[in-house]
Amino acid sequence: MPEKQHIAVVIVVHQQRVLVGKRASNAATAKGFHEFPGGKIEESESASRAAVRECLEETGLHISIERQLDRTFTDEGHFEIIFFLGSLESCAHPEPCEPFKWLSCAELDLCTFPAANRSVVTWLRDSLSTIQGGS
């Protein structure tokens, strides 16, 4: 049985928009699906620290973690995904690196996320207008 992989993912909200990327059509997994910044938790690294690191590596943006949103398992339990809510740390130019973009709630409705993201996407659609996430 393969070892369980632990993944940290962060939903970053800024001015009622959310940071979303789209996986390449030739990606190893979830080809063409939309995604939030995140990745594998390294040995001796906390899940929240991994989410901050992965967001910086993937988007170039410095964030802070506000709280954990959810924890789910995929692929017969081989992957554990821990979702966090995050916000931008003060910066003058909050433009992310490609393929990440800031999307409104209406644009979020046009995205296709993997099934493991269902609960946080539903929460996000219901909550986006009330989340502070900067001014």
N, C-alpha and C positions, 0 to 999 in steps of 0.2 A: 504494500500500500504506500503511495507517495506521501511525503511529508506535507503537512498542512502549510499553506502559504498565508501569511498575514499581510493584509493590504490596508493602508491608511488613505482615505480620500477626504478632501475638504471642499465644501460648498462655500464659495467666497461671494459675498454680497456687497455691492457698493452702489449707492444711489439707486436702490431698487432694481438693480440689474445683477445678473449672476454670471460668473465666469465659467464658460463652457468651451470645450474643444471637440474636434471630430477626429476619430481614429482613421488612419490611412486605409485605403481599400486593400492594401497588402500587409496589414498588421497581422501579427501572429495570432491574436485573439480579438474578438469583438470588432471585426473588420467593418469600417464605415459607420459604426455606432458613435453617438455623442458620448462625452465623458466629462467628468470633473477632474481637476488635478489630483494626482495621487500615485501611489506605487507601493512597492514592497517595503515592509518594515525591516530594517537591518538588525542584526544581532545586537543586543544590549541597547536598543533605541526604543524609546516610548512611541506609542502610536501617534500621539499628538505631535511629537518632534518630527516623526517621519512625514506627517502631513505637511508641516511647515517646510521641511527640506524639499520634498517632492514638488510642492507648489513653486518654490523658488527655482528649482532646476528646470521645470517644464514651462513656466510662464515668465520668469524674471521678476516676479512680484514678491515683495516681503509682506507676509501676513501674520496675524496672531489668531490663535484658536480661542473661540468664545465658549464652546461646549460640545460635547458629544451628542450626535443626533440619533444614531442607530448603529446596530451591529447585525450583520447578516452572513449567511454561509451560502456558497454556490458550489456547483459541480460535485454533488454528493458530499459536501462538507470539506472538500480539498482546499477551498479558499475561504478565509474569513475576512470580511470587509468591514472596517470600522469607519463610519462617516462622522465628520465634524463640521460644525458651522464656523466659518472664519471671516475675518474682516481685514481690509488693507491696513497696513501700518502707514503712518503719514508719509506721503510721497507726492511730489509735484505732478508727475506724469504717470497715471495708472494704466498705461497701455501694455497689455500682455504680449508675449511672443506668440507667433503663429504655432499651432493652429487654434489657439485660444482667443475668444472674443467675449465681450460683455453683451449679454442678451437680456431683453425685456421678458416679461411674463408671456406676452403674445408670441415672441420668437421662440421661447421655451416650448410652447405648445407644438411647434413644428419639428422638434427634435425627436430622435429615436434613441432611447437609452437602453442598455442591457436590463434584463429582468431584475437583476440584483439591486438596481437603483430605484425600483418602483416606489418603495415607501418614502424615500427622501425626495424624489421628484414630486410625488403627490403632496407631501408636506410643503415643499418649496412653492408649488403653484398656489396652494392655499394661503401661504404666509408671506409671499414676497412683498406685498404692498405694506406689510406691517413691520418688516425687519428693518432696523435702522441702517446698518452697513455704510455709514458715512453720509456726508451731505453733499 
